[in-house]
Amino acid sequence: MKKVYVDNSATSFPKAPGVSDAIKNYIDNTGCNINRGGYESSYNLSLDILEARKLLCWLFRHNEPRNVVFTPGITYSINMIVQGFLKDGDHVITTSMEHNGVMRPLNGRAYDIATCNPDGSLDPQEIEKLISTKTKAVIMTHASNVCGTVLPICDVAKICTNHGIKLIVDSAQTAGILDINMTHIDALAFTAHKGLLAPQGLGGFIVNEEMAKKIAPVITGGTGSKSHDLTQPDIMPDKFEPGTLNIPGIIGLKAALEYIVETGVRNIHEKELRLTERFLSGINEIKGVSIIGKKDTVGRISVVSLDFKDKDNADVAAILDQKYGIMTRCGLHCSPMAHKTLGTYPRGTVRFSFGHFNSYEDVDYVLSAIKNL
């Protein structure tokens, strides 16, 4: 049976060329730690890790590699930022398109939700009218993991600057796919295993100098630096990187970032949108299927949710897998608020998320299967 993977919003597959080779080479031929060994292999490995930080700086237009922090994943990153930055009495603003990776860390804190439109788009004024004297930050996704709608973080950044509040961005769906400029973002959380085309179990965040000072570490321990001191070092990135890093993952990420730099973020996004345009055009010709969110490729990424009106969406996803080898994701996608905004709660949708390594043939095969259904 032919296999077609269209679940790149959950995790990209395949990974970038060279990723697995880089990881294997590290495990087979290096294998040591950083900041824990006084020998050449450890020092050289530290330079490789630094190069990965520099590549992330290039990708997000940031100028300080020390302020690139590696974590076990973007969920850890958001929790570390929220718990380390917000104090009792602080108020934050978020949007109705957020993933539980944002909403659950905010549980128990004072927040308001800016309501997005039924296609997932956001009027920035919905953010501004919620700002109060206690508002400390806006925390929001860059693009929806349900319908692919891109939110206006540049406009929100201007509002935050004008009101003297911080902007924290969840880039899970856009890092490596859309151009992101850290100039007006105070903290950016990222994951390695989606648009960055690297392994699972690795993420991180990037902060400007002011935020680096304002966020308190919530996890502490050995760093290999300032070992005489029983308190967590305040130097970056050690302040937020206790314990041993996921070095195989970072080495794989470095290889993936080199591929992205060579290929070009814009080229990656344009190819994915061409695939999405072909898919949307084909779906528009099939009766009984609704596109949820934006119906064209303006202001979106390559994540498309479908609602099969006269069928159970879970049954559709199962048949696509079992009969056609098409891998999608059905349900609420860890984003119940987004589905309420889009009008698809509680039944959810079948999500098709195309990646850089999909082809037109993949799209046509998926369309043919849906027509057969």
C-alpha positions as CSV (number, residue, x, y, z in Angstrom):
1,M,0.0,0.0,0.0
2,K,1.2,3.5,-0.8
3,K,2.0,5.6,2.3
4,V,1.4,9.3,2.4
5,Y,2.3,11.3,5.5
6,V,0.3,14.5,6.0
7,D,0.6,15.0,9.7
8,N,3.6,17.5,9.7
9,S,1.8,19.8,12.1
10,A,2.2,17.1,14.7
11,T,5.8,16.3,13.8
12,S,7.7,16.6,10.5
13,F,8.6,13.5,8.5
14,P,11.0,12.8,7.0
15,K,13.6,14.9,8.8
16,A,16.1,17.1,6.9
17,P,18.8,15.3,5.0
18,G,21.9,14.7,7.1
19,V,20.1,14.8,10.5
20,S,20.3,11.0,11.2
21,D,23.9,10.9,10.0
22,A,24.9,13.7,12.2
23,I,23.3,12.1,15.3
24,K,24.9,8.7,14.5
25,N,28.3,10.3,14.0
26,Y,28.1,12.0,17.4
27,I,27.0,8.8,19.2
28,D,29.5,6.6,17.5
29,N,32.5,8.9,17.4
30,T,32.2,11.6,20.0
31,G,29.7,10.7,22.8
32,C,31.0,13.1,25.4
33,N,29.3,15.9,27.3
34,I,29.9,19.7,27.3
35,N,31.0,21.8,30.2
36,R,32.0,18.6,32.1
37,G,35.2,17.6,30.4
38,G,38.7,19.2,30.2
39,Y,39.6,17.6,26.9
40,E,39.6,18.5,23.2
41,S,36.5,16.4,22.2
42,S,34.4,18.2,24.8
43,Y,35.7,21.6,23.8
44,N,35.0,20.9,20.1
45,L,31.5,19.7,20.9
46,S,30.8,22.9,22.8
47,L,31.7,24.8,19.6
48,D,29.1,22.7,17.7
49,I,26.4,23.5,20.3
50,L,27.4,27.2,20.0
51,E,27.1,27.0,16.2
52,A,23.5,25.6,16.6
53,R,22.7,28.6,18.8
54,K,24.1,30.9,16.1
55,L,22.1,29.3,13.4
56,L,18.9,29.8,15.5
57,C,19.9,33.5,15.9
58,W,20.3,33.8,12.1
59,L,16.9,32.2,11.6
60,F,15.1,34.4,14.1
61,R,17.2,37.6,13.5
62,H,18.5,37.7,17.0
63,N,22.0,38.9,17.9
64,E,23.0,37.0,21.1
65,P,23.7,33.3,21.0
66,R,24.0,33.2,24.8
67,N,20.3,34.0,25.0
68,V,19.3,30.9,23.0
69,V,18.2,28.3,25.6
70,F,17.7,24.6,24.9
71,T,14.9,22.7,26.7
72,P,13.3,19.3,26.4
73,G,10.6,20.8,24.2
74,I,8.4,23.9,23.5
75,T,5.9,23.0,26.3
76,Y,8.8,23.1,28.8
77,S,9.9,26.4,27.3
78,I,6.5,28.0,27.7
79,N,6.2,26.7,31.2
80,M,9.6,28.0,32.1
81,I,8.8,31.5,30.7
82,V,5.4,31.7,32.3
83,Q,6.4,30.4,35.7
84,G,9.6,32.3,35.8
85,F,8.3,35.6,34.6
86,L,4.7,36.1,36.0
87,K,4.1,37.0,39.6
88,D,1.0,36.9,41.7
89,G,-1.3,39.7,40.6
90,D,0.1,39.9,37.1
91,H,-2.4,39.8,34.2
92,V,-1.8,38.4,30.7
93,I,-3.7,38.4,27.4
94,T,-3.9,35.5,25.1
95,T,-6.1,34.5,22.1
96,S,-8.9,32.1,21.4
97,M,-6.8,30.1,19.0
98,E,-4.3,28.9,21.5
99,H,-3.0,25.4,22.0
100,N,-3.1,23.8,25.4
101,G,0.6,24.3,25.5
102,V,-0.2,27.9,26.3
103,M,-3.5,27.6,28.1
104,R,-2.6,25.0,30.6
105,P,0.4,26.8,31.9
106,L,-1.8,29.9,32.4
107,N,-4.3,27.9,34.5
108,G,-4.8,29.6,37.8
109,R,-3.4,32.9,36.6
110,A,-5.2,36.1,35.7
111,Y,-5.8,36.3,32.0
112,D,-8.2,37.5,29.3
113,I,-8.8,35.9,25.9
114,A,-8.9,38.0,22.8
115,T,-11.6,36.5,20.6
116,C,-10.6,35.6,17.1
117,N,-12.8,35.5,14.0
118,P,-14.5,32.3,12.8
119,D,-11.7,31.8,10.2
120,G,-9.1,32.0,13.0
121,S,-7.8,35.5,12.2
122,L,-7.3,38.1,14.8
123,D,-8.0,41.8,14.8
124,P,-5.1,43.3,16.9
125,Q,-7.5,45.7,18.5
126,E,-9.1,42.8,20.3
127,I,-5.7,42.6,22.2
128,E,-5.4,46.3,22.9
129,K,-8.8,46.7,24.4
130,L,-8.1,44.1,27.0
131,I,-4.9,45.8,28.3
132,S,-5.1,47.0,31.9
133,T,-2.7,48.5,34.4
134,K,-1.9,45.0,35.6
135,T,-1.2,43.5,32.2
136,K,2.3,42.1,32.1
137,A,2.4,40.3,28.8
138,V,0.7,39.0,25.7
139,I,1.3,35.4,25.0
140,M,0.1,34.0,21.7
141,T,0.6,31.5,18.9
142,H,2.0,32.6,15.6
143,A,-0.2,30.3,13.6
144,S,-3.0,27.9,14.4
145,N,-2.3,24.2,14.6
146,V,-5.9,23.5,13.7
147,C,-6.6,25.6,10.6
148,G,-3.3,27.2,9.7
149,T,-4.3,30.8,10.1
150,V,-1.4,33.1,10.8
151,L,-1.9,35.6,13.6
152,P,-0.6,39.2,13.3
153,I,2.3,39.1,15.7
154,C,4.0,42.2,14.1
155,D,0.9,44.4,14.8
156,V,0.6,43.0,18.3
157,A,4.3,43.7,18.9
158,K,3.7,47.4,18.2
159,I,0.8,47.4,20.6
160,C,2.9,45.8,23.3
161,T,5.7,48.3,22.8
162,N,3.3,51.2,23.0
163,H,1.9,49.9,26.3
164,G,5.2,48.8,27.8
165,I,4.2,45.1,28.1
166,K,6.0,42.0,26.9
167,L,5.3,39.8,23.9
168,I,5.8,36.0,24.3
169,V,5.3,34.0,21.0
170,D,4.6,30.3,20.5
171,S,6.3,29.5,17.2
172,A,5.5,25.7,17.2
173,Q,3.8,25.9,13.8
174,T,5.9,28.5,12.1
175,A,9.6,28.2,13.1
176,G,11.5,27.2,9.9
177,I,8.4,28.0,7.8
178,L,7.7,31.7,8.2
179,D,10.1,34.6,8.5
180,I,10.3,35.6,12.2
181,N,12.1,38.7,13.5
182,M,12.9,38.8,17.2
183,T,13.5,42.5,17.2
184,H,10.1,43.3,18.8
185,I,9.5,39.9,20.5
186,D,10.6,39.6,24.1
187,A,10.5,35.8,24.3
188,L,10.1,33.2,21.5
189,A,9.5,29.6,22.3
190,F,10.4,27.0,19.6
191,T,10.3,23.3,19.0
192,A,12.9,21.3,16.9
193,H,10.7,18.5,15.6
194,K,8.2,20.4,13.4
195,G,9.2,23.1,10.9
196,L,12.8,22.9,12.0
197,L,12.9,19.3,10.6
198,A,14.9,17.9,13.6
199,P,14.3,15.2,16.2
200,Q,11.6,15.1,18.9
201,G,12.4,15.7,22.5
202,L,14.1,19.1,21.9
203,G,13.0,22.7,22.0
204,G,14.0,26.0,23.5
205,F,13.4,29.6,23.8
206,I,15.1,32.9,22.9
207,V,14.9,36.0,25.0
208,N,16.2,39.5,24.8
209,E,18.5,40.8,27.4
210,E,15.8,42.4,29.6
211,M,13.7,39.3,29.6
212,A,16.7,37.1,30.4
213,K,17.1,39.1,33.6
214,K,13.4,39.2,34.5
215,I,12.7,35.4,34.2
216,A,13.7,33.4,37.3
217,P,14.9,29.8,36.8
218,V,12.2,27.3,37.8
219,I,14.5,24.2,37.4
220,T,17.9,24.3,38.9
221,G,20.9,22.0,39.2
222,G,24.4,21.4,37.9
223,T,25.6,23.4,34.9
224,G,29.4,22.7,34.8
225,S,29.9,26.4,35.6
226,K,30.4,28.2,39.0
227,S,30.5,24.9,40.7
228,H,31.5,26.6,44.0
229,D,28.2,28.4,44.2
230,L,25.1,26.6,45.6
231,T,22.7,28.9,43.8
232,Q,21.9,28.7,40.1
233,P,24.3,30.7,37.9
234,D,22.9,33.9,36.5
235,I,25.0,33.7,33.3
236,M,23.3,32.8,30.1
237,P,22.4,30.2,29.0
238,D,23.4,28.3,32.1
239,K,20.7,30.1,34.1
240,F,18.1,28.0,32.3
241,E,20.0,24.9,31.3
242,P,20.6,22.7,34.4
243,G,21.6,19.1,33.9
244,T,22.8,17.4,30.7
245,L,21.4,18.8,27.4
246,N,19.9,16.6,24.7
247,I,23.2,16.7,22.8
248,P,22.3,14.2,20.1
249,G,19.1,16.2,19.4
250,I,21.0,19.5,19.2
251,I,23.6,17.9,16.8
252,G,20.6,16.8,14.7
253,L,19.1,20.2,14.9
254,K,22.3,21.8,13.8
255,A,22.3,19.6,10.6
256,A,18.6,20.5,10.0
257,L,19.3,24.2,10.4
258,E,22.1,24.0,7.9
259,Y,19.7,22.5,5.5
260,I,17.1,25.2,6.1
261,V,19.7,28.0,5.7
262,E,20.8,26.4,2.4
263,T,17.2,25.9,1.1
264,G,15.8,29.1,2.3
265,V,12.8,29.7,4.6
266,R,10.9,31.5,1.9
267,N,11.4,28.7,-0.6
268,I,10.1,26.1,2.0
269,H,7.0,28.2,2.7
270,E,6.3,28.8,-0.9
271,K,6.5,25.1,-1.8
272,E,4.2,24.2,1.1
273,L,1.7,26.8,0.0
274,R,1.7,25.5,-3.6
275,L,0.8,22.1,-2.2
276,T,-1.9,23.6,0.0
277,E,-3.4,25.6,-2.9
278,R,-3.6,22.4,-5.0
279,F,-5.3,20.6,-2.1
280,L,-7.8,23.5,-1.4
281,S,-8.7,23.8,-5.0
282,G,-9.4,20.0,-5.2
283,I,-11.4,20.0,-2.0
284,N,-13.6,22.8,-3.3
285,E,-14.9,20.4,-6.0
286,I,-15.9,17.7,-3.6
287,K,-19.4,17.8,-2.1
288,G,-20.0,17.0,1.6
289,V,-16.6,18.3,2.7
290,S,-16.1,21.7,4.4
291,I,-12.8,23.6,4.7
292,I,-12.5,25.0,8.2
293,G,-10.9,28.4,8.4
294,K,-9.4,30.3,5.5
295,K,-10.4,28.9,2.1
296,D,-7.4,30.2,0.2
297,T,-3.6,30.5,0.8
298,V,-3.6,34.1,2.0
299,G,-2.5,34.5,5.6
300,R,-2.0,30.8,6.3
301,I,0.4,28.0,6.6
302,S,0.0,24.5,5.1
303,V,-2.4,23.2,7.8
304,V,-5.9,22.4,6.6
305,S,-8.8,21.1,8.7
306,L,-11.7,19.4,7.0
307,D,-15.2,18.6,8.3
308,F,-17.0,15.6,6.7
309,K,-20.6,16.7,7.2
310,D,-22.4,13.4,6.8
311,K,-19.7,11.1,8.2
312,D,-17.9,10.7,11.5
313,N,-14.6,12.5,11.2
314,A,-12.8,9.8,13.2
315,D,-14.2,7.1,10.8
316,V,-12.9,9.1,7.9
317,A,-9.4,9.4,9.4
318,A,-9.4,5.7,10.2
319,I,-10.4,4.7,6.6
320,L,-7.9,7.0,5.1
321,D,-5.2,5.3,7.1
322,Q,-6.3,1.7,6.8
323,K,-7.5,1.7,3.2
324,Y,-5.3,4.3,1.6
325,G,-2.2,4.6,3.9
326,I,-2.9,8.3,4.4
327,M,-1.8,9.6,7.8
328,T,-3.7,12.5,9.2
329,R,-4.8,13.6,12.7
330,C,-8.5,13.7,13.8
331,G,-10.0,15.3,16.9
332,L,-9.5,18.5,18.8
333,H,-5.7,18.7,18.3
334,C,-5.0,19.8,21.9
335,S,-6.8,23.1,21.0
336,P,-10.4,23.1,22.2
337,M,-10.7,26.9,22.3
338,A,-9.6,27.1,18.6
339,H,-12.3,24.5,17.7
340,K,-14.9,26.6,19.6
341,T,-13.8,29.7,17.7
342,L,-14.0,27.8,14.4
343,G,-17.3,26.2,15.2
344,T,-16.1,22.6,15.2
345,Y,-16.3,21.8,18.9
346,P,-16.7,19.1,20.2
347,R,-16.7,17.0,17.0
348,G,-13.3,18.2,15.8
349,T,-11.9,17.9,12.3
350,V,-9.6,15.8,10.2
351,R,-6.4,17.7,9.8
352,F,-4.1,17.5,6.8
353,S,-0.7,19.2,7.3
354,F,1.6,19.2,4.3
355,G,5.4,19.5,4.7
356,H,8.4,20.4,2.6
357,F,9.0,16.9,1.5
358,N,5.4,16.2,0.2
359,S,4.8,16.2,-3.5
360,Y,2.0,17.1,-5.9
361,E,1.5,13.4,-6.4
362,D,0.9,13.1,-2.6
363,V,-1.8,15.8,-2.8
364,D,-3.5,14.2,-5.8
365,Y,-3.5,10.8,-4.1
366,V,-5.1,12.3,-1.0
367,L,-7.7,14.1,-3.1
368,S,-8.5,10.9,-5.0
369,A,-9.0,9.0,-1.7
370,I,-11.4,11.7,-0.4
371,K,-13.4,11.7,-3.6
372,N,-13.7,7.9,-3.2
373,L,-15.1,8.4,0.3
